[in-house]
Amino acid sequence: LVSPAQAAAAETLAALLKRGSFAATLLDGVTGSGKTEVYLAAVAAALAAGKQALVLLPEIALTPSWLDRFAARFGCKPAAWHSDLSPRERVRSWRAIATGEARVVVGARSALFLPLAELGLIVVDEEHDGAYKQDEGVAYHARDMAVVRARLADCPVVLASATPSLETIVNVERGRYGAVHL
């Protein structure tokens, strides 16, 4: 963390993790402000507390560069969950997640439904992105379901965005969600 704003934001999220109960927080900042570094610090805090972390990314953001950035910080790649996994990779990831071997899962919207028994943090990166909306089959919005899943797991959820959705802004204004600005 390079800036005082990043350090303060990371401290705020770490305090939520220490509390160990549900809280929804908008992590807001312009592109390049360091939101990813701040939420990765929160992931590190969750791991230090012995918990699992789930990071949701829009499908297009599940790139090797993001996974490499994660690996550079943590020394290993997270378990991945997205539509490009082969059936064999899908089974391997699911088992690692279900047994708790996988401590961090990064995935698209369907990763919300994985069996994370020790869930301690959910991050929804680019929470405003339309890719989180599921229209076919069972319709749902992964951002909203992440908040529900965090409430059920009694853990914090971080909604990160440079351009927060109207729904998230209204929830912050009404006091339902906290906010940290970079």
Number of C-alpha atoms within 10 A of each C-alpha: 15 8 11 10 16 22 15 16 24 23 16 16 25 21 13 20 23 14 12 17 17 21 21 25 24 23 28 22 17 12 12 9 16 18 26 20 18 25 26 20 21 27 27 19 22 25 16 10 13 13 21 24 28 25 24 28 24 21 17 8 15 18 10 9 10 15 17 15 15 18 13 11 13 13 10 12 18 21 21 23 23 17 12 11 12 10 10 9 14 17 12 12 20 21 14 17 22 14 13 17 12 19 21 25 25 25 23 23 25 14 21 22 10 14 15 24 13 17 22 27 31 30 30 30 22 24 26 21 17 13 16 23 16 14 9 7 6 6 9 14 14 24 26 16 15 25 24 15 20 24 16 11 19 16 26 30 31 29 28 25 22 19 15 19 16 10 11 23 15 13 17 16 12 10 10 13 19 17 21 19 16 20
